[in-house]
Amino acid sequence: MSDVLTEKQSAVLQFIEDYQLEHGSSPTLREMREFFGVSSDNSILKHLKALEEKGYIEKDDTPRGIKLLSSVKERLQSNEFKLPLLGMVPAGGPVLTEEYIEDWLNVGEDAIYKYKDSYLLRVTGDSMIDAGIFDGDILVVCGALQAREGDIVVGLVDNQNTVKRYMKDSKGRVYLKPENVNYDNIYPEGELCLQGVVTGLIRYYKR
């Protein structure tokens, strides 16, 4: 796999990997066409042929036509996935660049709702201790989930990430509720930027 991929080829390969991780099988041509917004199979087939010639994918005899990628096989067989631990989450959502990633950690698949849309965030402070979330805990967060009332979420308030419970008052106003009586509810002055819903928690004990 020495040949360099074009931008479009990389995008197709990434979509195949993401799809295989989520579904355990490969996408169909129609699904790839719809994802990339093209009307003809030819453009997708051209990229698939290039990926095959460069050794990035292998064809098989199944209706979907592409074998599981080796990277996907390793993750599915190990039941462990690596997720990025972010130092903070910017306003546009999780950004997977060195500027924001502190580390990559192995996470059991049971804690992950959608692999490609999930990330880790370390908790600072004690505002959620009554929900069992303590300073230094690492949260598994899914950025693709729509927050429902009562969910624990990551939000951006005053350019800082905060972990709180997503709530609505009797007037229908959204606010963020801490789980510690020493902290006040947060009513956003403008639009609240939600960056994900918490789906799991990792805690390490010091020795």
ZISULFEN-V596763 format. One record per residue. RES is the residue in three letters. OMEGA is omega in whole degrees, -180 to 180 (999 if undefined). BURIAL is # if it has 9 or more other C-alpha atoms within 8 Angstrom, else .. Layout:
BEGIN
res;omega;burial
RES;OMEGA;BURIAL
RES;OMEGA;BURIAL
END
This chain:
BEGIN
res;omega;burial
MET;-176;.
SER;-177;.
ASP;179;.
VAL;180;.
LEU;172;.
THR;-180;.
GLU;-180;.
LYS;179;.
GLN;178;#
SER;-180;#
ALA;179;.
VAL;179;#
LEU;179;#
GLN;179;.
PHE;179;.
ILE;-180;#
GLU;180;#
ASP;-178;#
TYR;-180;#
GLN;179;#
LEU;-177;#
GLU;-172;.
HIS;-178;.
GLY;178;.
SER;-177;#
SER;176;#
PRO;174;#
THR;176;#
LEU;-180;#
ARG;179;.
GLU;177;.
MET;177;#
ARG;-177;#
GLU;-179;#
PHE;-177;.
PHE;175;.
GLY;177;.
VAL;-174;.
SER;-175;.
SER;175;.
ASP;-169;#
ASN;-177;.
SER;178;.
ILE;-180;#
LEU;179;.
LYS;180;.
HIS;179;#
LEU;178;#
LYS;179;.
ALA;179;#
LEU;178;#
GLU;-180;#
GLU;-180;.
LYS;174;#
GLY;-178;.
TYR;177;#
ILE;175;#
GLU;177;#
LYS;172;.
ASP;-174;.
ASP;179;.
THR;179;.
PRO;-178;.
ARG;163;#
GLY;-178;#
ILE;177;#
LYS;175;#
LEU;177;#
LEU;-179;#
SER;179;.
SER;179;.
VAL;179;#
LYS;-179;#
GLU;-178;.
ARG;-178;#
LEU;-179;#
GLN;-178;.
SER;-175;.
ASN;177;.
GLU;-180;#
PHE;175;#
LYS;176;.
LEU;179;#
PRO;172;#
LEU;-175;#
LEU;175;#
GLY;174;#
MET;179;.
VAL;-178;#
PRO;-172;#
ALA;-178;.
GLY;-177;.
GLY;-177;.
PRO;180;#
VAL;-175;.
LEU;176;.
THR;-179;.
GLU;-179;.
GLU;-175;.
TYR;-176;#
ILE;176;#
GLU;-175;#
ASP;171;.
TRP;-177;#
LEU;175;#
ASN;-179;.
VAL;176;#
GLY;-175;#
GLU;-180;.
ASP;-179;.
ALA;-173;#
ILE;177;#
TYR;175;.
LYS;-172;#
TYR;-172;#
LYS;-178;.
ASP;-175;.
SER;178;#
TYR;-180;#
LEU;178;#
LEU;-180;#
ARG;-179;#
VAL;171;#
THR;179;.
GLY;-173;.
ASP;-175;#
SER;-178;#
MET;-174;#
ILE;-180;#
ASP;173;.
ALA;179;.
GLY;179;.
ILE;-172;#
PHE;178;#
ASP;-180;.
GLY;176;.
ASP;177;#
ILE;-178;#
LEU;170;#
VAL;-173;#
VAL;176;#
CYS;-178;#
GLY;-176;#
ALA;-178;.
LEU;174;.
GLN;-177;.
ALA;173;#
ARG;-179;.
GLU;-179;.
GLY;178;.
ASP;170;#
ILE;-171;#
VAL;169;#
VAL;179;#
GLY;178;#
LEU;-180;#
VAL;-178;#
ASP;177;.
ASN;176;.
GLN;176;.
ASN;176;#
THR;178;.
VAL;-177;#
LYS;176;#
ARG;-178;#
TYR;-173;#
MET;173;#
LYS;179;#
ASP;-176;.
SER;179;.
LYS;180;.
GLY;180;.
ARG;179;.
VAL;173;#
TYR;178;#
LEU;-174;#
LYS;174;#
PRO;175;#
GLU;178;#
ASN;-174;#
VAL;-179;.
ASN;-178;.
TYR;-180;.
ASP;172;.
ASN;180;.
ILE;174;.
TYR;-178;.
PRO;177;#
GLU;177;.
GLY;179;.
GLU;179;.
LEU;179;.
CYS;176;.
LEU;-175;.
GLN;177;#
GLY;178;#
VAL;-179;#
VAL;-180;#
THR;-178;#
GLY;-178;#
LEU;176;#
ILE;179;.
ARG;176;.
TYR;180;.
TYR;180;.
LYS;178;.
ARG;999;.
END
